[in-house]
Amino acid sequence: MENKVSTKNAMAIIAVALVSFSGIMAETAMNVTFPVLTRYFSTSLNSIQWVTTAYLLSVTIMITTSAYLNKRYNTRYLWLASLIFFATGTLVGGLASNLPVLLIGRVLEGLAAGISMPLMFNLIVQLVPRSKIGVWMGIGSMVVSLAPSFGPTYGGALIDTLGWRSIFFILLIVPIISLLLGWRTIDNSEETQANVSFDVLAFGLLSVSLITALILINQLENGTVNILLLGVTIVSLTGFVIRSLTSKQTFLNIRLLSNSKFLFLLLPVVLYMFANLGINLLLPNYSQKILNTSSFWAGFSLLPGTLLGGILNPYFGHLYDKHGDKTPLLVGNMIFGISLLVMAYFTKNLGIIAFILMYMIFTFGRNMAFSIGMTASIDELSRDKKTDATAILQSAQMFMGALGTTVAALYGAQKSGLAVGFQHFLWLLFFISLVIFIMFFARQKTGNK
């Protein structure tokens, strides 16, 4: 029985994963609504992309608190809090009559995902036997990687039929399903640390640096650098690092970044998230505006690759359990890089079917390296460091996802046009794949699993 996951534990993990999956799916489902929302709210694409960026930023900031939250509060309390945030945010988003209200709804949904995502991975670490950790971390990675790609298909189908508000209203069934699965399976039996103190100053400094960094990058569309924002970002980030290294209060244990094996997996994992959310923003918009497809087909362009990656993620985890991480990481990144090279070089010659096929190859390679990289980065650490590692991984992923969305929007808004901007962004991602190879080889020199 030691090598099996009980039905109760599996249902507990799924109940939490549902909130994470639905929140992320709603985030990218909104990408295909951007042309509609720009007309509805009479604003620009660069303003509308904050529907995605605000969500990712709130997820990122909330995830940074997860190490503290998991020590201070029990799993059941955190799970119920995430359900309340998700239901409230989804309702607010569906009823929004203007852009600021829509952003408030997205922020509340982001807080829900910011609680549930690290909670899901922490549950996997706590409840799953060591011999099955790869498969179940693969399932967790599937939630993180599958949802962003599945969202555009979900959104595209609804916006052509029931309208953009239905994207939110239909998701209100998720808290109900999660309650049914988790009410009797998620308990509050684990011990908590009532005397642990939260480092408010470190949290505030990091939050300020993340917010100002994204705003700074977003304003590059104007062709100038906001010196004030740049100064605030640098000062607050520096203050955060100094505070984290000297404070005895609980927040993020950034000393983990001195572990080169962890660092050389963390960076590729977050760069894969940057690539995934960036291309998920531009490809549906490129399909609609350049290839003249419908909203449904724009969203559908991501679905086959999404399903392929989702189905194979547990298998990638099985590969890790049996053979370790060295070869799958290199093979996955090679496939990832080749797909980007082909799409970047032949952008103007590819139709919707060709892009669908290339996105399938892109997702196959990315998911293989992403899933195994995230599993190995946590699995190699001692148990007392896993919660902090999960918090760092998840918060960095979400920030890089927000950054990917922001940068992709800037490329899409280039004066030379969306077609050229999309191609330039693909070349950027290809260059990133080469950098990732360097990091994987550097990690191998420090020793392997």
Buried (B, 14 or more C-beta within 10 A) or exposed (E): EEEEBEEEBBBBBBBBBBBBBBBBBBBBBBBBBBBBBBEBBEEEBBBBBBBBBBBBBBBBBBBBBBBBBBBBBBBBBBBBBBBBBBBBBBBBBBEBEEBEEBBBBBBBBBBBBBBBBBBBBBBBBBBBEEEBBBBBBBBBBBBBBBBBBBBBBBBBBBBBEEEBBBBBBBBBEBBEBBBEBBEEBBEEEEEBEEEEEBBEBBBBBBBBBBBBBBBBBBBEBEEEEBEEBEEBBEBBBEBBBEBBEEEEBBBBBBEBBEBBBBBBBBBBBBBBBBBBBBBBBBBBBBBBBBBEBBBBBBBBBBBBBBBBBBEBBBEBBBBBBEEBBBEBBBBBBBBBBBBBBBBBBEBEEBEBEEBBBBBBBBBBBBBBBBBBBBBBBBBBBEEEBBBBBBBBBBBBBBBBBBBBBBBBBBBBBBEEEBBBBBBBBBBBBBEBBEEBBEBBEEBBEEEEE
